[in-house]
Amino acid sequence: MISAIADFLNIILTFFYNLTGNYGVAIILLTILTRIVTLPLTNKQMASAKAMQELQPEIKKLQEKYKNDKNKLNEETMELWKKHKVNPAAGCLPLIVQFPILIAIFQLLQDPSRLEAAGIVNTQFLFLNMTLPDPTYILPVLAGATTFLQQKLMMTDKSQQAMLYVMPVMLLVFSIRFQAGLVLYWVVGNLLSIGHHYLLNKPAAKGA
């Protein structure tokens, strides 16, 4: 299944490359396209995250009130979610559905043989070769920074704050070894998610 998705994405990537003559731009266009296709799922994920954030003060009160009774805490928390029609699992489902696409992208951009077969010969973007790790560390640093910001915006449970710092550092370290094209895909995807978040959560205009 993953290979089939990767083959299909390779066709699209090749189309964008032939259209623009630039491998890096083709990756950016592929990133934008995959985000557009998964937009309904992303909207559900962000709506769920926003609803959970709004309920955090109430959940915190319940945690303080029933700190010595976990069963009662779970029961009251479930009632709170039910009352406000919030389903915590709704934020996870879109990620599960999008995961095969992410793995297929990883497989595609990490396999130089696919590029050769598709006739993609110019893999330069700006001053970087997209098939090699970024020697300047600019993209890895951007991957870590944008991951941190995206997680901070989406975080619904402050008890998970350790992951806010662990995940970006892991991404930064891994990105140093990954091909620059794959890291570019991740960075652009993060930037689109951040922009999407601000667009959905911007204050309404006066009189609206």
N, C-alpha and C positions, 0 to 999 in steps of 0.2 A: 504493500500500500504506500509506504513512504517513498519507495523508488519511483512508483508511478506518479506521485505528486511532484517529486523532484524533476522527473522527465517533462511533465507538463509545464512546470515553472521555468525549466530550461528553454522551452520553446518561446515563452513570453520574454524571458531575459534576452534571448537571441534577437527577437523582433525589436526590442528596445535598443539593442546594440546596433543593429543594422540601420535603425531609424536615426540614431544620434551619432554613431561612430565613436562613442565613448563608453567604456565599460563601467566606470564609476557612475555616470549619469543613468546608465541602464539599470544599475542596482538601486539607485534612488527611486526611479520610476517604478521598478518592481515592488519596492517597499510601499510606495504610495498606493499602488494597485491592490496589494494584499490587505492594506489597512482599510481601503474602501470596501472591499468584499466582506471583510469581517466587521464592518462598522456597526451593524445591528447588535452583534454580540458584545462589542466594546461598549455600546450605549447601555446595555443591560448591566454590564459589569460596573460601569461608573455610577449608574443610578443606584445599584445595590450598595456600593461603597459610600455614596453620599448619604443614603438613608441610615446606614450603620453609624456613620460619623455623627449624625444628628441625634441618634439615640444614646450616644456614649455618656452624656451626663446622667441620664436615667439609669443606665446600666451600672454606672459607678455608684450611684445611691444604693442600688440593690446589692452590690458587692459589699458595701460597708454595712448595710443592714443585716445581711445574712452571711457574714464572713465566717461564722462558725457552723453554718448549716448548708453544705454544698447541694444537697438534694433540693432544699427549698429555693436556693439561689437559682438552680437550673430550671426549676418549675416556674418561678416568677419571671425569669429571663425569657423563657419560651412564651409565656403569656404576653409579655411586652412586645415581642416580635409579632405574635399573632394579632395583637390589638392594632399595631401600626402596619400590618401586612408586609412585614419585612422577612425575606428569606435569605439567610446568610449564604446558603449554598448557591444562590443565584449569581454571586460574584465569582464562584469557582468554575461553574459550568462553561462559561465562555473561554476560560483559560485552557480547560481540558480539550475543548473543540479546536482551539487554535494551535495546540501543542504539535499535532502532526505536521502542520504547515511550517512551524518553526524548525522542526527536525529536518524536514525536506529542504528548507533553505540552507541549513547548516551542511547537509550532505551535498547539495548542489555547489555551493561556493567553496567547499573544501576539496572538490574533485577537479583538478586541472584537465583531466582527460575529456571531460564534458565540454570544456571551453574549446579544446582543439577540434573535437568532433563537430562543434557548432560553427567553427570558423572564426572564433573570437581570438584575434591575435594581438590587438592593442589593449593591454590591461592597465595602462597608465591612467591615473586620475589626479589632476593637479601635479604634485611632485611625488606621488606614491605609486608603487606597483601594487595593484589590488590583490595579486595572487601571493604576495609575500607579507610577513608581519611588518607592522609600521615601525621603522627604526627610530622615528622621532618621538614615539609614545604619545603623540597628540590624540589619535583616535582612541587608544586605551583609556587615557585620562578622561576624554569626553564620554566614553562608555560608562565609566564609574560615576562621573558627576551627574549625567542625565538619569542614570538608574537610581541614584540617591534621591534626586528631585522628584522623579516619577513615583517612587515608593512613598516618599513623604506626603505627597498629595493624595495618594490612594489609601494611606494607612488608616485603619478603623479601630485598631486595638493597640493602645500604648504599651501593653505588656509585651508586644512583639517588637519593641523599639530596637532591640539588639540586631535584628535582621536588617534594620534600616542602614546599619553601618557595615554589617558582615557581607551582605550581598554585593554592594557596590565595590568593595575591596576585592572580593572574589572575581567579579567581572573584570576589574582592572588587571588583575594578575593573569587571568586566562587570556584576556584580549592581547596581551603582549606577545603571546605565542600564536594566536589565531591569524589567519590571513586578513589583510586590511579590508578586503571586500566584505567579509562577514561582519567585521566590527562596524564598518560603515552602515550596513543594513541595520544593525542593532541601534546605533546612535540615531539614525534618521527615524527609526520606529519609535524610539523614546521621545524624540522631539515632537513627533506627530501626536503621541499620546498626551504629552504635556500641554500642547496647544489645544487639543481636543478637550482636555479637562477644564482649562481656563475658559474656553468657548461655552461649555455647558454650564459653568458655574459663575459666569459673569453677572454682576448685579443688574437687575432689571432697570430700565430707564424710568425716570420720574414720570408719573402719569400713565405708565403702561398698565 
